Amino acid sequence: MAQYVPISKLNDNIRAYNQQAVAAANQYQTNLANYQAMLSQQANAAQNAAALRAASISANASIAAANAAAAARRYQLDYDKSRFSDVYGSILANDPRRRPEFQDMSAYYAANPITRDSLGLGGDYYTPEQERILINQGVANTAKIGAKDRRAIKGDIASRGMSYESPILTQLLGKSMYDQAKSAMDVAATVRDNVLKANRDYALAGQQSVEDQVAGVAASENARQQAIGNYMSLLSSLV
Amino acid sequence: MPKAIVAGISSAAYKNYEMQAAYEAAQRQRQIAADAAEREYQKRQALENNRLSIQNSIASKQNDYNNSVTAAKASYQNSLADAKTQIALAQARANAELASARIAAASSRADTDFAKSKYDVVSPKINAAIGDSKNYMNMYYALGGGRPITRGSLGLAENAVSPEDLAEKINRYSASAGAAMDRFENMPRSGGVSSAVLDGLIGGFSSALLNDAVSGAAKFGIDASTANKDYLIASQRLLDARNQTLSGLRSNTLNNQSALLNSLAGLK
C-alpha cells in the first residue's frame, strides 16, 4: 500500500530540494569563483615569475654584452696604444728640428748679409789703375802709329826728291797729327765707356747672383718652416 | 429553505429535512471552512515560496557578492603582483642599464685617458714649435725685410754714368783736344812757305778737333742718358726680385705659423 504523503509535506520537500539545489548552485559558484581566483593568481604568479626571469636573463645578457664590448674596446685600445707608441717613436726619431740642415740660419745671415762682397763678386771689373793703363796703352799705340805714319810720309817725300820744308809735307804731317790726336781722344773715351759698362754689367750680374742667393736662402727657410709644420701636423694627426 | 415551504411535511421528514439541512449546512460550512483553509494554505504556501524565493535571491546575491569579492580580491592580488613585478622589472632593467652604462662609461674613460695621454705627449712639442715660430720672421728681416729696398740698400749705383763721370769724360776729351790744338798752334812752320797758308792748314786741323770735342760732348751726353735708362731698367729688375723674394718669404712665413696653430687646433 502506497504511503500517503500530504501535499504540504510534498511542498516542503520540494522547497527543501529547491533550497538544497540553490545552496548547491551557490556553493558551486563559490567554488568556481575560488578556483578561478586561485587559477588566475597562479597564472599571474607564473607570468610574473617568467617576466622576472626573462628580465633577469635580459639584464645579465645586456651586462655581459657591455662587458664584452668593453673588453673588445680595451683590446682595441691596447692595440692602438702599441701602434701609437711605435709610430710616435719612429716619428720622434725623425724630428727635422734635430737635423743640422733644419737649423735656423737667420742669426747667421743677419750677421753675414748676402752681398756681392760676401759672394766674392765685390769691387769693379776694372780698377782705376787698370783703366789708366788701358788708356795709356791706347794712347801710346796711337802715338806709335802716328810716328810710323809720319816717318812713312817723310820717306815718301824724300824718295820723290821733294823738300821736307813744303806746305804739302806740313799738311800731310798735320793730318797725321790730327788723326793721332783724334784716335787718342777716342781711345780714352772708348776705354772709359767700356770700363764703365763693364763695371756696371759686373755689378748687375753680381747683384743678380746675390738675388739668386737670397731667393735660395728664402726658399730654404720656407722649406725648413714647412718641414717643421708638416712634422707637427703629422704629430697632431696621431692624437 | 423558507419556513413556509417546510410547512405541511411530517415531522420526521421535517426532522430529516432539518437534519439534512443541518447536514448540508454543516457541509457547506465545512466546505467554506475547507475552502477558507485551502485558500489560507495556498496563501501561506505562496508566502512561504515567496519568502524562500526572496531568501534564495538574497542568498544568490550574497553569493554573487562573495564571488565578486573573491574575484576582486584575486584581481587585486594579481594587480598587486603585476605592479610588484613591474617594479621589479623596472628595477632590474634600471640596474642592468646602470651597470651597462657604468661599463660603457669606464670604457669611454679609457678612450679619453688614451686620448689625453697622446695629447700630453704631442701638444708640448707643437707648443714648443709654435714658440720657436715666433722667430720665423727673423730670416725675413735678415734678408732685408722691413726696410725699403733701394739701389743704395743693395749697394748699387744710382746711375750707370753719374753727372760727375760725364763731366769728367767731356772735360778729359776736351782737354785732350785742347792739348792737340796747342800742339798744332806750336807746330813749326816750314821755311819759305807763306805762313798764311800754313796757318790756314793748321787752323783747319784745330777747327776739326774743336768740332770733334763739341760733337763728342753731345754724343757722350746721349750715350750716358741711354746707358742710364738701360741701367735703371736692369737694376729695377733686381729690386723687384728682392721685393718678390721678401714678399714671398713673409707670406710663406705667416702661412707656416698659421699651419702650426692649425696643428694645435687639431688636437681639440
HADDOCK unambig.tbl for C-alpha pairs under 7 A between the chains (distance, minus, plus):
assign (segid A and resid 22 and name CA) (segid B and resid 56 and name CA) 6.87 0.50 0.50
assign (segid A and resid 26 and name CA) (segid B and resid 60 and name CA) 6.42 0.50 0.50
assign (segid A and resid 26 and name CA) (segid B and resid 63 and name CA) 6.04 0.50 0.50
assign (segid A and resid 30 and name CA) (segid B and resid 63 and name CA) 6.81 0.50 0.50
assign (segid A and resid 30 and name CA) (segid B and resid 67 and name CA) 5.68 0.50 0.50
assign (segid A and resid 33 and name CA) (segid B and resid 67 and name CA) 5.57 0.50 0.50
assign (segid A and resid 33 and name CA) (segid B and resid 70 and name CA) 6.70 0.50 0.50
assign (segid A and resid 33 and name CA) (segid B and resid 71 and name CA) 6.53 0.50 0.50
assign (segid A and resid 34 and name CA) (segid B and resid 70 and name CA) 6.49 0.50 0.50
assign (segid A and resid 37 and name CA) (segid B and resid 70 and name CA) 6.77 0.50 0.50
assign (segid A and resid 37 and name CA) (segid B and resid 71 and name CA) 5.67 0.50 0.50
assign (segid A and resid 37 and name CA) (segid B and resid 74 and name CA) 5.08 0.50 0.50
assign (segid A and resid 41 and name CA) (segid B and resid 74 and name CA) 6.30 0.50 0.50
assign (segid A and resid 41 and name CA) (segid B and resid 78 and name CA) 5.80 0.50 0.50
assign (segid A and resid 44 and name CA) (segid B and resid 78 and name CA) 6.02 0.50 0.50
assign (segid A and resid 48 and name CA) (segid B and resid 82 and name CA) 6.57 0.50 0.50
assign (segid A and resid 48 and name CA) (segid B and resid 85 and name CA) 5.82 0.50 0.50
assign (segid A and resid 52 and name CA) (segid B and resid 85 and name CA) 6.85 0.50 0.50
assign (segid A and resid 52 and name CA) (segid B and resid 89 and name CA) 6.04 0.50 0.50
assign (segid A and resid 55 and name CA) (segid B and resid 89 and name CA) 6.16 0.50 0.50
assign (segid A and resid 55 and name CA) (segid B and resid 92 and name CA) 6.67 0.50 0.50
assign (segid A and resid 55 and name CA) (segid B and resid 93 and name CA) 6.97 0.50 0.50
assign (segid A and resid 56 and name CA) (segid B and resid 92 and name CA) 6.66 0.50 0.50
assign (segid A and resid 59 and name CA) (segid B and resid 92 and name CA) 6.74 0.50 0.50
assign (segid A and resid 59 and name CA) (segid B and resid 93 and name CA) 6.18 0.50 0.50
assign (segid A and resid 59 and name CA) (segid B and resid 96 and name CA) 4.88 0.50 0.50
assign (segid A and resid 62 and name CA) (segid B and resid 96 and name CA) 6.84 0.50 0.50
assign (segid A and resid 62 and name CA) (segid B and resid 100 and name CA) 6.90 0.50 0.50
assign (segid A and resid 63 and name CA) (segid B and resid 96 and name CA) 6.15 0.50 0.50
assign (segid A and resid 63 and name CA) (segid B and resid 99 and name CA) 6.45 0.50 0.50
assign (segid A and resid 63 and name CA) (segid B and resid 100 and name CA) 5.24 0.50 0.50
assign (segid A and resid 66 and name CA) (segid B and resid 100 and name CA) 5.36 0.50 0.50
assign (segid A and resid 66 and name CA) (segid B and resid 103 and name CA) 6.27 0.50 0.50
assign (segid A and resid 66 and name CA) (segid B and resid 104 and name CA) 6.65 0.50 0.50
assign (segid A and resid 67 and name CA) (segid B and resid 103 and name CA) 6.46 0.50 0.50
assign (segid A and resid 70 and name CA) (segid B and resid 103 and name CA) 6.67 0.50 0.50
assign (segid A and resid 70 and name CA) (segid B and resid 104 and name CA) 6.52 0.50 0.50
assign (segid A and resid 70 and name CA) (segid B and resid 107 and name CA) 5.45 0.50 0.50
assign (segid A and resid 73 and name CA) (segid B and resid 107 and name CA) 6.88 0.50 0.50
assign (segid A and resid 106 and name CA) (segid B and resid 138 and name CA) 5.61 0.50 0.50
assign (segid A and resid 106 and name CA) (segid B and resid 139 and name CA) 4.38 0.50 0.50
assign (segid A and resid 106 and name CA) (segid B and resid 142 and name CA) 5.92 0.50 0.50
assign (segid A and resid 109 and name CA) (segid B and resid 142 and name CA) 5.73 0.50 0.50
assign (segid A and resid 110 and name CA) (segid B and resid 142 and name CA) 4.34 0.50 0.50
assign (segid A and resid 165 and name CA) (segid B and resid 190 and name CA) 4.71 0.50 0.50
assign (segid A and resid 165 and name CA) (segid B and resid 191 and name CA) 6.08 0.50 0.50
assign (segid A and resid 166 and name CA) (segid B and resid 190 and name CA) 6.07 0.50 0.50
assign (segid A and resid 166 and name CA) (segid B and resid 193 and name CA) 6.68 0.50 0.50
assign (segid A and resid 167 and name CA) (segid B and resid 193 and name CA) 6.66 0.50 0.50
assign (segid A and resid 167 and name CA) (segid B and resid 198 and name CA) 6.58 0.50 0.50
assign (segid A and resid 171 and name CA) (segid B and resid 201 and name CA) 6.35 0.50 0.50
assign (segid A and resid 174 and name CA) (segid B and resid 202 and name CA) 6.72 0.50 0.50
assign (segid A and resid 178 and name CA) (segid B and resid 205 and name CA) 6.30 0.50 0.50
assign (segid A and resid 181 and name CA) (segid B and resid 180 and name CA) 5.99 0.50 0.50
assign (segid A and resid 185 and name CA) (segid B and resid 173 and name CA) 5.79 0.50 0.50
assign (segid A and resid 185 and name CA) (segid B and resid 176 and name CA) 6.09 0.50 0.50
assign (segid A and resid 185 and name CA) (segid B and resid 177 and name CA) 7.00 0.50 0.50
assign (segid A and resid 189 and name CA) (segid B and resid 169 and name CA) 6.80 0.50 0.50
assign (segid A and resid 189 and name CA) (segid B and resid 173 and name CA) 6.85 0.50 0.50
assign (segid A and resid 200 and name CA) (segid B and resid 160 and name CA) 6.32 0.50 0.50
assign (segid A and resid 204 and name CA) (segid B and resid 235 and name CA) 6.66 0.50 0.50
assign (segid A and resid 208 and name CA) (segid B and resid 238 and name CA) 6.47 0.50 0.50
assign (segid A and resid 211 and name CA) (segid B and resid 238 and name CA) 6.95 0.50 0.50
assign (segid A and resid 211 and name CA) (segid B and resid 241 and name CA) 6.66 0.50 0.50
assign (segid A and resid 211 and name CA) (segid B and resid 242 and name CA) 6.14 0.50 0.50
assign (segid A and resid 214 and name CA) (segid B and resid 143 and name CA) 6.84 0.50 0.50
assign (segid A and resid 215 and name CA) (segid B and resid 245 and name CA) 5.57 0.50 0.50
assign (segid A and resid 218 and name CA) (segid B and resid 245 and name CA) 6.91 0.50 0.50
assign (segid A and resid 218 and name CA) (segid B and resid 249 and name CA) 5.92 0.50 0.50
assign (segid A and resid 222 and name CA) (segid B and resid 249 and name CA) 6.68 0.50 0.50
assign (segid A and resid 222 and name CA) (segid B and resid 252 and name CA) 6.43 0.50 0.50
assign (segid A and resid 222 and name CA) (segid B and resid 253 and name CA) 6.75 0.50 0.50
assign (segid A and resid 225 and name CA) (segid B and resid 256 and name CA) 6.19 0.50 0.50
assign (segid A and resid 226 and name CA) (segid B and resid 256 and name CA) 6.11 0.50 0.50
assign (segid A and resid 229 and name CA) (segid B and resid 256 and name CA) 6.37 0.50 0.50
assign (segid A and resid 229 and name CA) (segid B and resid 259 and name CA) 6.11 0.50 0.50
assign (segid A and resid 229 and name CA) (segid B and resid 260 and name CA) 5.59 0.50 0.50
assign (segid A and resid 232 and name CA) (segid B and resid 126 and name CA) 5.92 0.50 0.50
assign (segid A and resid 232 and name CA) (segid B and resid 260 and name CA) 6.78 0.50 0.50
assign (segid A and resid 232 and name CA) (segid B and resid 263 and name CA) 6.38 0.50 0.50
assign (segid A and resid 233 and name CA) (segid B and resid 263 and name CA) 5.09 0.50 0.50
assign (segid A and resid 235 and name CA) (segid B and resid 122 and name CA) 6.25 0.50 0.50
assign (segid A and resid 236 and name CA) (segid B and resid 122 and name CA) 6.77 0.50 0.50
assign (segid A and resid 236 and name CA) (segid B and resid 263 and name CA) 5.63 0.50 0.50
assign (segid A and resid 236 and name CA) (segid B and resid 264 and name CA) 6.96 0.50 0.50
assign (segid A and resid 236 and name CA) (segid B and resid 266 and name CA) 6.44 0.50 0.50
assign (segid A and resid 236 and name CA) (segid B and resid 267 and name CA) 6.16 0.50 0.50
assign (segid A and resid 239 and name CA) (segid B and resid 115 and name CA) 6.30 0.50 0.50
assign (segid A and resid 239 and name CA) (segid B and resid 118 and name CA) 5.57 0.50 0.50
assign (segid A and resid 239 and name CA) (segid B and resid 119 and name CA) 6.03 0.50 0.50
assign (segid A and resid 239 and name CA) (segid B and resid 267 and name CA) 6.48 0.50 0.50
